[in-house]
Amino acid sequence: MTLKPIVTRTVDVVEDYHGTPVADPYRWLEDAADPEVLAWTEAQNARTQAWLGEHAPKRERIHERLTELWDYPKDSAPMKRGGRYFAFHNPGLLNQPLLTVREALDAEPRTLLDVNQLSDDGTVATTNQAASRDGRLLAYALAESGSDWQTIRVRDVDCGADLSDELRWCKFSNIAWLPDGSGFYYSRYPEPGSVPTSRQNSHNRVYLHRIGDPQADDTLVYERPDMPDLHFFAEVSHDGRYLVITASIGTDPRTRIYYRDLASNGDIVPLLDGADAKYEFVDNDDATFYILTDRDAPLGRLVAIDAADPAPERWRDVIPEGGTPLAAVVAAGDRLVALMLIDAQHRIDLYRRDGTFDRMIDLPGIGAVEALSGEPDDPELFLTFTSFLTPPTPYRYDLADPDARLAPLLAPAIDFDSDVYETRQVFFHSQDGTRVPMFVSHRKGLSLHGDNPTLLYAYGGFNISLMPAFSPTNLAWLERGGVFAQANLRGGEEYGEEWHQAGMLERKQNVFDDFIAAAEWLIGNGYTSREKLAINGRSNGGLLVGACLTQRPDLYGAAVCEVPVLDMLRYHRFTVGHFWTPEYGNAEEDPEHFRFLLAYSPLHNVHSGTA
């Protein structure tokens, strides 16, 4: 079927960027509510559906197989509170998982919350939840249709009924219970309409909510009108003594930490106020705070800071910077559980509280730890482990047993024979000689004749490590003889903050060079050909696909560019794009940013006859 292109009208709009005129003939398409834009969108969708309709029988077979592959029980690692175990469970094909509770680890689970009952189309979801320390109450946040707005409610765990509490205008809020369960801290934004639309994602504030009180009576705890773009993450230390508030701006990894001594109900004071590095609160021993940071340690280290004397020269290394990134630290039992990144795979090291190395926890193979939870006064550690070929599986580990091994809480049964497939890690060199890792999954015994359909996926940004992950969609691809490759490009955090910085701002082209080099490696090593290679990415990964498609259109047979960022000169004007300027830059405010953004902006690099 030959599809005729839809003729799109153009307008005479020229924007001046620091003395350089840039035409924007499709500016009128920015107004998504305009009837003409809606009609244009409907016409594009109809054109796509007409083409897909030509392949309906083949698509139906794929749909049936995907349904079979998705239909397996899915369970999260439990969170333990007050002797109860809270976890998510999906028996197969529910739109949203059930939140369950057990009175003991070997007891039958009881459904505590089923959000599928709140909508007919399954678009109401839980975005956050936290049980009180005694396990008696559950606070949970709901979002509708993928919205960032959250509504927090409270449920009685014993009877399963909601209380009267309802907290609105929250986004990305944590829920931090008081030790006695009488209330919790949370953060919220101004009610829509009370501030200009352009400032709706500003003026975040921390409040204390007391159970049973209306939201209007909540106590304002912390705000920063002098820095309205700060977002706050409030938590209460495990010993109940401190309120700890971490402040950040957008996607900038650099943070600030403030605290209040709840025993004296004193002022909120800064612990780390420079925003010169990443700071993450882990735990405390009285007034000594354990902080995970990359200050003077691009690969990360855990330091002990005396709250009364927090000057950096007084810090004590607990887990010093090593040769591989320290991704996370959890205080559990009497140990510090360190999640290490080794060439985009996870390893778990155990340390005593004084920083003495104890032992490693053996993981099942090439894969990733998706969840890691424990409490300082409990030796039970829970985690979820997954790989490209095995579903996320919850495990328990007894920190009190020096000979302990990971014990699976269940083994998900899926209609897929993983034994006939394999994943291996390869390394290739980018244009500037940088060594970049990539995972490649395929059927065992694959012939490297250069004609295998291959899907190359990557992200490369916002210091997000792209880890091995299970996907039924990828399994269906492998079953049909496909190769799945996942490249760990610069811009992520696979090798620490320096790896991230090597793929941001004026160095963003490194990310595209890495991706192009990955494609060339797959072709050059006989996995596939240019005609059989497809590339895929989402969001920042969609930008990646768009940029590589315009720079090297000859290198790929297909491109799947999902929810991309394509107009790099104006992206910051829409939705939450202004939060991304630390990563990408701002073409309107900085002439140097304009120069490098224009050089790769996919919208501005489409050329007739190529892409």
N, C-alpha and C positions, 0 to 999 in steps of 0.2 A: 504494500500500500504506500503510495507516494503522498506525503503530506505537504500541502501548500502552506507557506509561511503566512502568518497573519500580519498584514501591514499595520504598523503602529505609527500614529501621527507623531510628529515632532514639534517642538516649540523653540522659539528663539530666546533661549536663556543662556547667558554667559556670566560666569562668576569670576571675579577678580581675586586671585590668591597671591598676595604679596607682589603684585605687579605682573603676574602671569594670568592671562585670560584662559578660562577652561569652560568649554561648551557643555551644557547639561540639557540636551534636547528632550530627555524623557522625564524631566523634573515633575511633570503633571501626574506621573504614576505614583508619587509619594503619598498622595491623599487616598488612603485605602477605603475611605467612606464615600468617595465621589462615585456617583452612579456610573459615570463613564469608565472609571477604573474597575468597578465591579463587573461591568459588562465585558471589559477587556479580559479580566481574569476568568470569567465564565467561558469565554470563547477559547482561551488557552487550554482550560481544563477539558472542554469538549473535544478539542483537537487531540489531546493526549489520550482521552478515553476511547476515541475512535480507533487510534492505533493499537491500544491495548486490547480492544475488542477483537481485533484480527487474530489474536493469540489466546483467545479465551479457553479452548480445551487444554492447552499446555499449562496455562496459569491455574486452571482448576485442579489439575493433578498436583502441582506444586503446593497449592493452598491446602489440599487434603493432607499431604505429607507434613507440611508445617504444623497443621493442627495436631497430628499424631505426635510430633516431636515436642510440642509445647505441653502436651497433656501428661505431666508427671508431677508428683508431689514435691512441693518446694517449701523448705523450712529454714528460718533464720537461726543464728546462734541465739540462745536465750540471754536475757538480762535478769539478774537476780536481785530482788528487793524484798526485804523482810521475810526471807525464807521462801518466797514465791518466785516462779520462773516465768517471765513474760517473753513471748516469741511470736513471730508471724508464721502463718501456715496457709499455703494455697494447695488444695487437693488436686489441682490440675489446671483448669481453664477459667477460674474466676478472674474477673477484671481487676479486682483488688484483693490482696491477701486478708485473711482473718487474723485479728490479734487475739492470741490465746494466753491462758494462764494455767499453770500447774502448781499444785500445793507441794509437790516433790518432783524431783527430776524424772522418776520412774512412774509418776502418776499419769492418769489420763488427762489430756488437755481439755480445758473448758473455753468455749468461745466467749470472749469478753466484748469484742467490738467487730461488727461486720458492716463496713461502710458501703458494701454493695447494695444494702437496703436503702441507702440515702439517695440513689439516682438510678434511673432506668438504663442509662447507657454506660455506667461504670466510670464516670468522669469525676466523681467525688473521691478524693484520696486523702489518706493520712500523710502528713509531711513531717511530723515530729511527734514524739510521745515520751512521757517520763512518768514513772511510778514514784510515789512518795517512798521515803526510806523504809517505812514499815509495811509497804506493799498494800496499803489500805485504799489509796486513791490513785487514779490514773488521770493525768492531764494529757490531752491529745489535741493536735492541730489539724484542721481540715482545710483543703483547698479544692476549688471547683474548676473543672475544665482546664487544668494546667496553670491556673493563675498563681502568681506569687503571693497574693493576699491569703492570709491564714486566719481562721477563727479558732480560738482555743476553748475547749470545753473540758469538764471534769466529770469523771465517772467513778461511782462507788464500786470497788472491785468485788465486794461480797455479794451484792445484789444485782450488779450489772446495770444499774440505772444511772442516768445523768443527773447531776446536781443542777442548780439554777445558774451556775457560773457560765458566762459567755463573754469572751474577750475578743474584740475585733481590731482591725487595722494593724495586724501584725504581718511582718515579712521576715523570713529567715530568722525567726526568733528562737532562742533556746528557752527551755523551761527548767528553772533551777529551784528545787524545793527547799524550804526551810527544814532543818533536821526534825522538827516536831510535826511536820505535815500540816501546819496551820495555814500555809500559803506558799507562794513561789514568786520568784523574780522572772520577768519577761521583758521584751522590748517591743515597742510599737511606734508607728508613724502617725502623723497628724491625720485626722479624718479627711477624706477627699472633699474638696471644696473649701476647706479652711486655709489652704495655702495654694499658691499658683500651681498649675499642672506641672510646670517645669521643675518645681521643688517638691513634688510628691514623694520622691525617694530620698528626701533630706529630712533633717530635724528628728532623727531617731532618738528615742528616750527609753530609759530603763525604769520600770515600775515594779512595785511590790503589790501583789494581789493577795488578799486574805480570803480564804474559802468562805463562800456565802455572801460576800459583799458584792454590790453592783460595781461594774467597771469604773463608773464615775467616781467611786470612793477610793480607787487605787492610789497608792502613795507614789508620787514622783521621786525617784531615787537619784537619777543622774541624767544630765543633759549637757550639751556643749553648744550653746547658741553661737559661740565664736568660731566653731568648726562644724557647720551644719551637715557636711557630707559624711561625718563619722557614723559608722554602724557599730552597735554594741552587742557583745556576746557575754551574758552574765552567767556565772556559775557560783556555787557555794562549795567551799573546800570540804573534803570528806570528813574532817573533824568538826565541821560546823562552825568554825571560828571566823572564817573570812568570806566576805562577798568579793569575788574577783571579776573584774570587767575588762574584757579585751576589746580594743577599739581598732577598727580598720576602715579604709576607704576603698570602695569598689573591689577590684580584683588585685589591688596592690598587696603583695605578701607581707609588707612591712607593717608592724602592729605596735600598739601601745598597751600597757597593762596598768590598771588602777585597782585599788582594793580598799575595803573597809573592815575594820575589826568589829565584828558583830557583838563580841562580848562587851565592849564598851560603847557600841553604837557611835563610834567616832566619825570623823569626816572621811570622805573618800579621797585618798591621796595617791599620787603617782608612785608606781614602782619602777616602771620603764616608760618614759614619756618622749623618747627621742624619735620614734618611728624610723630608726636607722637600720632595722633588721627585723627578721621574723622572731616573734616571741610567743610561746605557747605555754600556758600554765599546765603542769602535770600533777603536782601534789605539793604537800608541805609537811614539814616537821616543826610544829609550833610556828615561830616567825621566820623559819627558813623555807624559802620557796624554791621548788624544783622547776626550772624553766628550760624548755627545748628552744634552742636558738641557732641561727646561722651567723650571728655576729662574730667576726674574726674566725669563722669556721664555715665555709661555703657548703660543706657536706653535712653540717649539723653537729651539735654537741648538747649534752644535758649539763646544766650548771646549777649550783646551789647559791641562792642569793639571800643574804640577811636583809630582811625588810627594813631594819633600822639603819643599815649602811649599804645601800644597793649600788654603790659605785662599781663600775666594771672591773677595776683593778682589785676589788675585794671578792670577786666571784671565785667559786671553787668548781673545777671540773669534776663532775661525777662520772659521766661517760664522755671522755674526750673525743674530739673529732678523729675519725679513723680514715681508712682508705676508701670507704664506700658510704653512701648517704644514709643517715639516720632519719628514717621517714616518720617514726612515731614512737612514743614511749607511754606505756600504761603502768600505773602503780597497782599491783595485784599481790595479795598475800603479803609476804615480807620481801618481795622482789620488785625490781624494775624490769618490765618486759619491753625489750627494744626491737622494733620492727626495722630491719635493715633492707636496703635495696642493692641487689647484686645483679648488675646487667639486666635491669628491668624485671627481676624476679625477687621474691621476698625470702628473707631468712629471719628467724626469731632467735635473739640472744637474751639470756637471763643474767641479770646483775643483782648483787645484793645492794642494800640501800646505801652502803658506803662507796659504791662504784666498783667493787670487786667482781670480776667476771665469774659467773657460776657455770653455766652450760648453755648449749644450744638445744632448741626443740626441733627434732627432725620433722620436716614437712613431707607430704606425699610425693612431691616431684616438681616439675616445671609448672609454676602457677603463682597464684596471688592470694594473700590473706585479705578478705573483703570486710571482715569485722573482727574486732579484738576488744574484749571487755573483761573487766574484773574489778574487784574492790580491795583496797589496802588491808582490810581486816578479814579477808576471806581467801582461802587458797585455791578456790575454783576459778580457773581461767577458761573462757569460751572464745572460740574463733570460728570463722567460716573460711574454707579453702576451696578454690576453684581453679580450673585450667581451661584450655581451649576445647578439651575433649570430655571433661567431666563436670557435672553440674555443681553449683555451690553446695558444700556439705558441711554441716555444723559439727564441731569437735569440742570435747572437754579435755582439760589437762589439769592434773593435780600438782600444784606447785609444792605441796608439802612432801611429795614422794620423790626422792632423788633419782629413782629409776623409772619415773613415769614416762609414758608414751602417749601420744595423741590418741584419744578414743573417740571414734565416730559415734554421734548420737543417733544417726540413721544413715542409710545408704540409698540415695534417690534412685529409683528404678526408672530407666528411660529406654525407649525402643530404639536403641542405637548401639551398634557393636564398635566400641571405641578401640578394640584390640587390633582392628585392621587399618587403623590410621596412626599417624605419628606427627609429633611436633618437634622441630629442632630449631635451634637458634643459630643464625649466621651473622656475620659482620661484613659490612662493605665500607668503602671510603667515599666521602662526599667530595665535591669539587675542590675544596680547600685542603683535602687530605684528612679531615676528621673521621675517626672510626665510629660508625653508627651501627647499633644492633637491630636485628629484625627477626621475628618469629615466622616460621613457615610451616603450615599444617597441610597434610595431604594424605592420600591413601598410601600405605606401605608399598614399596616396589614401584613407585611412580617412574615412568620413563621420561627422561629429560630430552625429549625430541623437539622442544620448542613450540609445541602446539597445544599446551594445556590451558584451558580457560582459567584465568587467575584474577583474583580480586585483591587489590592492594589498598589497605586501610591505614590511616594515620591521623594524628591530631596536631601535635607540635605547638603548644602554647600554654600560657597562663600557669606555668610551673605545675602542670598536671601530668603525672606519670601514667602512661598508657600501659596497663598491666595485662597479663593473660586473662581472658574473660570468656565465659561460656555463652554461646549463642546458638539456639536451635536453628536459626536462619543459616548460620555458617555450616552447621551439620548437613543441612539439606544441600548446600552448595558442594560440600565435600563428597556426599553420596553420588552426585552427578558428575564426578570426575574433576571437580574444580580444585584449585589451589587457593588457600587463604593466606595472605601475608600481612603482617602487622609490623610497621616500622616505628621505631622509637626515636623520633626526630628531635633536634634541638628545639628549645622553647618549652619542653616539659621539664620534669625534675628528676629524670632517671639517674642523672649524675650530679645532682645538687643544684644550687642556685647559679653557679657559673654556666651550667648547661642551659638553664632557663634564660639567663641574660644573653646568651649567645644566639637566641632566637626571638628577640623582642626589639621593638623600636627600629632603629636604623640597621639592625642586624637580622631583621625578619627574612631577608632573602636567603639566609642560611637554611631556613626551614624548607623553603621551596627547592633549594639545591639538594638537600638531603633526600627529599621525596623523589625528585627526578633521578638521583643516583640509585635509589632503591629500585625504581622501575627499570633502569638500565641494567642493574645487577641481575634481576629476575630474567630479563630477556637474554643477557649475555651468558647466563649459566644454564640455559636450555629449559627453564621452567615454562616459558610462554613466548609469545610473539607480540609485536605491537598491535596486531589485529585482535589478539585474544586477551589483551590486558585491560582490565577495568579498574578505575580508581574511585575511591569513596571517602567521604569525610562529612562530619556534621558540625555546624556552628563555626567555630574557629577552624575546624577541619574542612568545612565547606569553603571557607576562604582559601585554604590550602589547595583544594581541588580546583577552584576557580582560577587561582593564580597560575598553577601548573598547567592548566588547560590552555590558558592564553600564552604562556611562555613556551610550552612544548606540545602543541596540538598534534604533532606527528607521532607522539610516543604512546598514545592510548587508543584503544578501539571503542571505549565507552567511559563515561564519567557520571557518577551519581553524586550530585552536589546538594547536600541536605541542609536546610535552614542556614544558608551561608551569609557571611558578611561580605558584600561585594563592592559597595561604594565606600571606599576608605577615606574619601574627603568629607563625607557627611554622615557617616554611621553614628557618630556620637550624638546626633540630634534626635535619635529615635529610641524608644523603649528605654532600656537600661544601658544604652551604648556609651553614655558619658562615664560610666564606671570602668570602661575598658581603655580609656586614654592612657593610663600608666603602661599598658602593654603595647598598644599600637601607636600612640601619639595623637596629636590634634593638628590637622592641616590648616585650620582657620587661625589658630593662635600662634603657631610656630613655623616660620618659613623653612627651616631645615626639615621639620616633620612633613611639611607639604611636599618637599622634594622627594623624600624616599617613599612616602605613601603613594604619590602619583605614579612613581616608577613601577609599582606592582599592583595597584588597585585594579581588580579584574574588570570592573565596569569601564575603566578608562583605557584598557589595553586590548579591546576587541578590535581586530583588524579584518577587513574584507578579504575573503578568500582563505583565511586560516581559522581563527577563532576570536 
